[in-house]
Amino acid sequence: MPSILTDNAAVSRLCYEHFKERGFRHFAFCGFNGADYSDERQREFFRLVTAAGLHCHVYSEAHQLQKNATAKYELLGMKDGEQVAGWIRQLPKPVGLMACNDMRGQQVLDACRAIGVSVPEEVAVIGVDNDEVVCNLSEPPLSSVVPNAERVGYEAAALLSQMMAGKKVLQTEIFIEPNRIITRRSTEILAIQDQQIAVAARFIREHACEGISVNDVLHAVPVSRSVFSQRFKKILGRSPKEEIQRVRLQRAAGLLCDTDWPVKRISDEVGFYDPFHFSRVFKKAYDRSPLHYRKKQNS
């Protein structure tokens, strides 16, 4: 039978980029070993981290179950809180930790609290599924990847309609990319050792949508422009100007998904002010116009 599935590789890429943007050099993954979706997310997260020349610490369990026992792996995994806590205690700090889903992410947060590890200062945690009840009841609230569940349902219904009409459909897997990450307190941290660059990056995150320029950032970080730009790019991999634009576009993408605001209002809200310029820049970054992006994400 054909399958409509969340693109687990894309989920892991979002998490890796989320931590990378915050300057983390240590990474970890905590999943339900043996559960198919968890293993897929682990493999891609591990691949991305190691491809960057860094080390990814992976939580391992001793459970040995039969194939296709995902629910049993999850049930067993939720009972090993003490083992998770012991593993977290041994991790290098600060570390960006991806949990395979929100349920596992909440367990990681509970384990951190039990052993006195601060979140997000020592361990920043991100889950998957954006279960708002779980995420908001976690302490601190859990950042999470938002899957495009509506698109999964839509594509599944479309396939079912074709099958009921007697049409032949391919026995294949169709993967749907997640929407984005909802950032909550569990990852609101910058793991940057250079304090001046950390201040600059935080200033950009907080004020990028107010129409600031690199000169405004330099007022917050009194250092020569050339030295600042070199240090900033070396640590974050982007120039200060590119970072300001990235934060603006990321905020715009969220507003396109979460509101029905017209493009001009969103352009003003994120500090572009000229909707035509905003549309050109957005299309270059996301390979589609703002309205096309909204339609695709909400379809």
N, C-alpha and C positions, 0 to 999 in steps of 0.2 A: 504494500500500500504506500502511496506517497505520504510524506510527512512535512508539516510546517513547523519549523523550529527556530528558537532564538539563536542567533549567531554567537556561539560561546567565545570564539576567537575575538570577535569585535568587542564583546563584554570585557575580556581581559585587556585588550588594547586600551580601552577607556580608563580602566583602573591604573594601568601602568603609566599612562600619560598624566593622569591626575596626580600620582605621587612624584613623577619626574618633574612636573611643573613646580612642585613645592620643594624641590631640591634634595629629595631623599637619595641616599647612596646605599642603604640597606633595605632589602625587600624580603617579604615572607608571604606564604600562602597557607591558609588553613581551610581544608575542605573535608568532605566525607569521602575518604579514599574508597574507591570501588563504585561509587555512584557515577554514572556515565557523564552527566553534565559537569560534575565537579572535576572529574579527571580531565575533561577537555579544557576547562578553564585553567586548571593547574598547568597543563602542558604548554599552553600559549603564554601564560604569564611567565613561566619559567624560561621559555624560549626568548621572550622579549628582554628579560633582565639579563640573561647570560649573553645575549647578542650584543648588549651594551658593555660587556666586559665586567659585569657585576655579579654578585652572588645572591641566589634566591634560596631562602630557608623554607623547606616544605615540611609541614606537620605530617607525621606518618602514624598509622594505626596498625594493629596486629590482626584486625578482623579479616577472616577468610570466609567469604560467602559465595554462593553460586552466582552465575551470571544473571543479569537483569534483576538484581535484588536491591535496587536503589533505595526503596523505602526502608528496608531492613538496615542498610548501611547508615542511613540518616538516624534511625532510632538508636542504634548502637553508639553513633557518634555523639548524640546529645547526652549520653551517660558518662562521657569521659572528661568531664570538666576539670578534674584534678590533673589529669595528664596534659590537657591543653595548657593549664596554668604553669606546670613545670616546664613545658616547652617554651612558653613566652618568657619565663624568667631567664632562660639561657640565650635569648636572642640579643644580638648587638643593638644598641640604641643610639639615636632614634631610628625607628624602622617603620616603613610603610607596609601594612599588612592587608592583603586582600582575602576576604572570606568568600567561600563559594556561594553563599546566599545570606540573606538577612538573619535567618535563624542561627546560622553558625556565627555570624558577626556579633549578634547579641551575646552568645555564649562566650566569645572572646572578650567582649567588654566586661562581662561578669567576672571572668577569670582575672583580668587586669585589676579590677577593683579588689578582688579577694587577696591578691598578693602585693598590693600597694604600688602597682605600676601606673603611672599617670598617662591619661589619654586626653589629647593627642600628643602631648609633649614628648613622651618616650615611645609610645606605640600609637600610630595613626591607623584607624581601621575603616575599611569600606566594605559594604555588603553588596548584594545583588537582589533585585526584584522590587525595591522601593515599597515594601509593605509598610504603609504609613503608621499603622498601629505599632508594629514591632520597632520601627525606626525611632518614632517619637517617644516611646515608652522606655527605650534604652537609655542608659546613663553612662556617658553623655549621648544625646541623640545621634543616631548612626547615619553617616553618609551612605548613599546607595545608588546603584545603576538602575535606571528606569528602562525596563524592556518595552518594546512596542507591542504590547499585548493585543491592542485593538487591531493592528495590522495582521498579527498572527491569526486572530479569529476571522478577519475578513477574508484572508487568502484561503483559510480552511473551508469557509462557507462557499467560496467561489468554486473550489475543487469539488466539494460535495454536490453542488448544483450541476456541474458538468457530468459527474458520475450518475446522478439521478436521471439526467436527460439521455443517458445511454452513450455518452461520449467516452472515448478511450483517453485516459490520462496516463502520463508517464509515472512509473514507479520510482520516484526520485525524492530527494530531500531538498526543501526550499528553506533557505536561511534568511531570517529577518534581523536586521541590525537593531541594537537598542537605541533608544532616543538620546539619552544624555545621563549625566550624574547630578543628583540632588545633593548639594554639599551641606552637611550639618556639622555639629561641633566636633565629631570624632575625627575629622581631617582638617580642621581649621588651624593649620600650623604651617610654618615654613621651616624646613630642616636645612637651613643655610648657615654655615659656620661664619662666613664673612658678614659681620653685623651690619655694615653699611649697605651691602647689597640686600640683606634681609629686610632692612627698613625700607629701602627703595621698592622692593617687590611688594611689600605689604601696602605701601602708599599707592602703588599702581592699582592693586586689587581693590582698594577702598575708594579710589577717586577717578579711575580711568573713564567712567561714564559721565564725568563732569566736564569733559572737553579739555582735559589737561594736556600739556606737552612735556617733552623731556626737560625743558627749563623748569617747569613746576616741580618735577621730581628732584632736580638738582638743588632746589631751595630746601628740600627736606633732607638731602644728603649733600652737605657742603664738600665737594671734591671736584677736581677738574673734569670737564666733560669727556675728554679723550680717555683718561684713566678710568673713569666711571664706566664708560661704554665698553671698554676692553674687559674689565672685571665682570661686568654684568653678563656679557655674551659668553665669556668663558664658563661661568657657573650655570647659567640657565639655557645657554644654546641659542639665545635670541637677543637682538638689540633691545634697548629700552623702548624704542618706538614700536618695534614689532610686538613687544609684550603689551603695550597699551592697546594696540589695535586688536590683539588676540583676546584680551579681556572684554573689550567692547563687543566684539563679534560673538563671543560666547554668551554674553548677557542677552544680546539681540536674538540669538537662536532660542534661548529659553523663553523669551517673551513671545516669539512667533508661535511656539508650541502651547504656551499657557494662557495666551490672551487672544482676543479677536481685534486687537488694536490695528489701525492702518499703518502702513509702512512709515509714513511721515512721523507719526507719533513715536514709533519705536526708534527711528533714526534720531529724533530729538532726545529720547530717553537715554540713549547710550552715548550721546556726545558727538554725533556726526553732523546733525543739524541740516545738512543737504541730503535729502532722500535719494537723489540720483547718484551722488557720489557713494552713499551708503550701499545702494543696490549693486553698484559696480564692484565695490570692495568685497561685499558679502558673496557675490557670485564667484569671484576669483578664489575665495577661501573655501567655499562649500560646493562649488561646481554646479550651482543652481541659484536662481533668483530667490529673494526672500519669500515671495508668494508661492513659488514652486516648492521651496523647502517646507513651508507650512503645510501645504497640501499633501506632500509625501509623508510627513511625520504624523499627520492627523488622519490619514486615509485608512 
